[in-house]
Amino acid sequence: MRLKVRVEGLKELDKALGGLPRATGKNVSRRALMKAGQVIADAGRDNAPEKEGHLKASYGVGTKLTRRQRQQHRKESPVEVFAGPNDPAAVQTEFGNEHQAAEPHLRPAWDAKQGEALEIVKSELTTEIEKAVSRQARKAAREAARLARGR
């Protein structure tokens, strides 16, 4: 199941991201999304049932999918981050089957923490953009000083 989230009202941050080089903008976005995704993963880990297996330990945040997940996934954004368990049994635990009742752990985590995650994205993007702009300014100053010495 794929969940789409649309966020509106971040035009200033989007404009600031557009002013950065493409690779820098992607890295800034990825760092902010990873921090926000960690909140969801932590809540899911806390909700996960403690049975045999490695469900709790498999929770994490990352940018990579398994080969099967990549085949089924359609990329819709230049930067995507995934949060949740990396355990094949997680689907059966989350949704249940004919032999086992559903024990949702990731959906309640998402429902409870999505607002907090969005706030983290906003604040982290602001912070990361400011850091990137100051790094660019320092780099430009060093380059200008190097060129001035070379004349």
N, C-alpha and C positions, 0 to 999 in steps of 0.2 A: 504494500500500500504506500503510495507516494502522497505526500502532503505538500501543498503549495502555499506559501505565505507571501502576501503582497504588502509591502510597507510603503506608506505615503508620507510626505512631509519631511523628507530628508534631502531636499533640493540643494541646500547650501553645502552639505557634506559631499553630495554627488558632484557638484561643481568643483569643489576643492580637490576631489579625487581625480577629476578630469584634467586638472592642472598639473598633475604629477605624471612622470613617465609611466608607460603601461605596466612594466614589470614592478615598479615601486607601488603602483596602485593596487595591483593584484596581491602583493605581499602584505600591504597594509590591511586590505580587506580580509585576507586569509587569517591574519593574526587576530583581528577583532572577532571574526566568526568562530575561531577555535576557542576563544575564551568564553563566548556565549554558549557554544555547544557543550562545553564542559559542565555548565550548570545543569543542562538537561541530562547529560550522561550521569552525573553524580546523583541526581534525583531518581533516575531509573535504576541505578545500582542500589540505592536505598530501598526502593520498592520491590526489587526482585526477590522472589521466594528463595529461601535457603534450603535447597535440597541437594542431592548429589549432583555432581557436574560442576561446571565452571561458569555458570551464567553471570554471577555477580562480578567475577574477575574479568569477564570478557568485555565489559562496558568500556567504551572509549570514544574518542573524537579523532577524526582524521579526514584526509582528502582522498584516500584511496578506497576502491571497492574491490571485491573479489572478481575473478574473471566472469563468473556467472552474473553477478550484479552489474558489471559493466555492460554485458550484452543486453540486459533488460533496461538499463538506464538510458534516458535521453537527456543529454546535457542541455541545460536551458540558461546557464549563466556562465560567465567567464571564471567565476570563483564559486566553488561549491564545497561545503563541509558537511560531513555526515557524523551523526552522534547516535550511539546505541550499542547493543551487544553484537559481538562478532562470534556468535555461537549458533550453529544450525538449529539447536533445540529451542532457541529463544522464540521462534515463530510459533512453535507448538505450545509453549508456555503462555505466550501472550494471547493467542487466539483460541487455544484449545483444539481438541479433535474428538473423535468418537470414543476414545479411551481416557481422555483427560479433560477436566473442566478448564475453562480459560482462567488464567491468573494474570491479568494485565499489569504491567509494570512500566512500560515506556509511554503508553498513551496517557496514563494519569500524571506521569512526570511532565510530559509536554503540556498538558492542560494546566498544571499548577505553576510551571516555571516559564511559560512563553513570554509573559510580560516582562519578567526579570531579564530574560535573555535579550529581548529587544532593547531594553534600557542599557544593557552591557554593550550591545552593538553600537548604540548611539555614542555612549561615552568613550568607548575604546576607539571607535573610528575618529572621533574628534582628537583624542590624545595621539593616536598613531599618525594622523595627518599632520598635526603640529610638529611631531618629531621628524617626520620625513621632510617637511618643508625646511626645518632648521638644518637638517643634514645636507640638503641640497644647497642651502645658502652657504654653509661652511665649505662645501666642496667647490662652489663657484668662487669663493674668496681665495681658497688655496690655489685654484687654477689661475685666477687673475694675478696673484702674487708671483706665481711661477713664471707667467708670461712677462710680468714687469721686470723680473730679474734677468730674464733671457734677452732683453733688448739691449 
